[in-house]
Amino acid sequence: MNVTRPSEGDAYRWIEPTTTDDAEERATNLLNDIEKINIQLGDRDRRSPETGERLHDREYWLWRSKALRVRTNKLKEYRQLKRWLKKRHTK
C-alpha cells in the first residue's frame, strides 16, 4: 500500500470526530499510516510503483518531499485528535 499518494496530505483539514470511538480509531489508523510512511522514507532504494525501476535522484527528492508533507499533516491530525480526546476525558 502506498500511503504517500500526492493527493493526500496536501492540505490539512480538521474534521471533528463524532464519537470517542471514532476518534480513537482515527488516531490508531493515523499512527499506522505514519509508521508506514516512516518505513518508506527509510528506503533509499525507492521504486516507481508504475515501472518498478529505482527513482532517479530528482524523482526521489520530489517523492520524499511529498511523503514528508503527508506525514506532517497526519501528525497534526493525530495531535488534534489526542487533544480532542483529552478534553472529552476531563469533562
Contacts in CASP RR format, 6 or more apart in sequence:
PFRMAT RR
TARGET T0000
AUTHOR 0000-0000-0000
METHOD contacts of the structure
MODEL  1
MNVTRPSEGDAYRWIEPTTTDDAEERATNLLNDIEKINIQLGDRDRRSPE
TGERLHDREYWLWRSKALRVRTNKLKEYRQLKRWLKKRHTK
1 36 0 8 1.000
2 40 0 8 1.000
2 49 0 8 1.000
3 33 0 8 1.000
3 36 0 8 1.000
3 37 0 8 1.000
3 40 0 8 1.000
3 70 0 8 1.000
4 37 0 8 1.000
4 40 0 8 1.000
4 63 0 8 1.000
4 66 0 8 1.000
4 67 0 8 1.000
4 70 0 8 1.000
4 71 0 8 1.000
6 66 0 8 1.000
8 70 0 8 1.000
9 69 0 8 1.000
9 70 0 8 1.000
9 73 0 8 1.000
9 74 0 8 1.000
10 69 0 8 1.000
10 73 0 8 1.000
11 73 0 8 1.000
12 73 0 8 1.000
12 76 0 8 1.000
12 77 0 8 1.000
14 77 0 8 1.000
14 80 0 8 1.000
16 84 0 8 1.000
17 23 0 8 1.000
17 26 0 8 1.000
17 81 0 8 1.000
17 84 0 8 1.000
20 85 0 8 1.000
20 88 0 8 1.000
23 81 0 8 1.000
23 84 0 8 1.000
23 85 0 8 1.000
23 88 0 8 1.000
24 85 0 8 1.000
26 77 0 8 1.000
26 81 0 8 1.000
27 78 0 8 1.000
27 81 0 8 1.000
27 82 0 8 1.000
27 85 0 8 1.000
30 74 0 8 1.000
30 75 0 8 1.000
30 77 0 8 1.000
30 78 0 8 1.000
30 81 0 8 1.000
31 78 0 8 1.000
33 74 0 8 1.000
34 71 0 8 1.000
34 74 0 8 1.000
34 75 0 8 1.000
34 78 0 8 1.000
37 67 0 8 1.000
37 70 0 8 1.000
37 71 0 8 1.000
37 74 0 8 1.000
38 71 0 8 1.000
40 46 0 8 1.000
40 67 0 8 1.000
41 64 0 8 1.000
41 67 0 8 1.000
41 68 0 8 1.000
41 71 0 8 1.000
44 60 0 8 1.000
45 54 0 8 1.000
46 54 0 8 1.000
46 55 0 8 1.000
46 60 0 8 1.000
46 63 0 8 1.000
47 53 0 8 1.000
47 54 0 8 1.000
47 55 0 8 1.000
48 54 0 8 1.000
48 55 0 8 1.000
48 59 0 8 1.000
55 63 0 8 1.000
END
